[in-house]
């Protein structure tokens, strides 16, 4: 089944054994930009791939006879240029990891999905596919021009100069395409981080705060641009392993955990690292994620590394993650003021934390502090709760509420705004005053 569209429309294939899900996806992507194909099983999806030039697949994980992981693996083997996205529930983390490794999926999205975020994910995926195809086309042009240059006679100096200039222009276009691809990839990682934080119990807004401040600290410490980029990616995806944790651990403070619970919780760093390691551009970031609980004196987890043996990016992420976690009570069970947290960071220099990282981070906070030093983070509507202190709430760029302690009525009214506007921005303050 397909929806007719212009010849230039992107060809989308949705595979799910639930007709209602297929109908919902078809409605969401009912646009001249797309031509939609539907299949109610993995086998039907493979038949569609044989007869249609599909650009992007969105497949459910749980299907009878052939699940999403197997279907995407077979699709990747026969149609490697087709972008693959997996729809998965929170309970399917093991199967999701298998799909990432075997099906080489571009990304995955949790069910139920948020319409705007799924559309952004699809648009970014299609744009990256277009850029890859354009890059291959340009590389083919460069290779052809190189062959022509080798055949030129030495006496044809003018022709050589002309071809060389054409080659330089082609290389410039390739460089521009690569830069655009990097920007698109960064936006995809940020969108993925937001999807992770929609999981109940995972702190919303932390990833963006950690990534932004880790970037500033890494630059202050003189890290090369490529390593700074890995630190940013690791900060955005630092919590990905928490998707496999039970709700009871996600809502429990660290101090309240027994030894078995604490070990299970800390192990999310390794689980997240293993998940990311299968994605080539994120392999370095995966290593930083795995060492986020190592302490400077060797008392951390999982390897007991100490000092310079811990990657500098991990040392930076540890300080900033614990700073924001102490502010909101994740570690102790009680929120702390910014002054209290700063004093704790100072007291743990040389034991838990790298002294140079603490100094650089505190200097950054001092330089960017205002009359209210408490961090303001942007959260998802799924994390909104009464009792939070809203710095500002905007709907379609219009200020709705500012500097208010939220009541149940506030929360109800804010969630009601989602029905009237596509762009809802929620920024809240962490920690105590003072």
Secondary structure as GFF3:
##gff-version 3
##sequence-region A 1 434
A	DSSP	beta_strand	10	15	.	.	.	ID=ss1
A	DSSP	alpha_helix	19	28	.	.	.	ID=ss2
A	DSSP	beta_strand	34	39	.	.	.	ID=ss3
A	DSSP	alpha_helix	42	51	.	.	.	ID=ss4
A	DSSP	beta_strand	56	60	.	.	.	ID=ss5
A	DSSP	alpha_helix	68	78	.	.	.	ID=ss6
A	DSSP	beta_strand	83	88	.	.	.	ID=ss7
A	DSSP	three_ten_helix	90	92	.	.	.	ID=ss8
A	DSSP	alpha_helix	93	102	.	.	.	ID=ss9
A	DSSP	beta_strand	107	110	.	.	.	ID=ss10
A	DSSP	alpha_helix	115	151	.	.	.	ID=ss11
A	DSSP	alpha_helix	157	196	.	.	.	ID=ss12
A	DSSP	alpha_helix	206	220	.	.	.	ID=ss13
A	DSSP	alpha_helix	225	236	.	.	.	ID=ss14
A	DSSP	three_ten_helix	240	244	.	.	.	ID=ss15
A	DSSP	alpha_helix	247	250	.	.	.	ID=ss16
A	DSSP	three_ten_helix	254	256	.	.	.	ID=ss17
A	DSSP	alpha_helix	259	266	.	.	.	ID=ss18
A	DSSP	alpha_helix	268	277	.	.	.	ID=ss19
A	DSSP	three_ten_helix	280	282	.	.	.	ID=ss20
A	DSSP	alpha_helix	283	290	.	.	.	ID=ss21
A	DSSP	three_ten_helix	307	309	.	.	.	ID=ss22
A	DSSP	alpha_helix	312	328	.	.	.	ID=ss23
A	DSSP	alpha_helix	338	347	.	.	.	ID=ss24
A	DSSP	alpha_helix	355	368	.	.	.	ID=ss25
A	DSSP	beta_strand	376	379	.	.	.	ID=ss26
A	DSSP	three_ten_helix	381	383	.	.	.	ID=ss27
A	DSSP	beta_strand	389	395	.	.	.	ID=ss28
A	DSSP	beta_strand	398	405	.	.	.	ID=ss29
A	DSSP	alpha_helix	408	417	.	.	.	ID=ss30
A	DSSP	beta_strand	424	429	.	.	.	ID=ss31
###
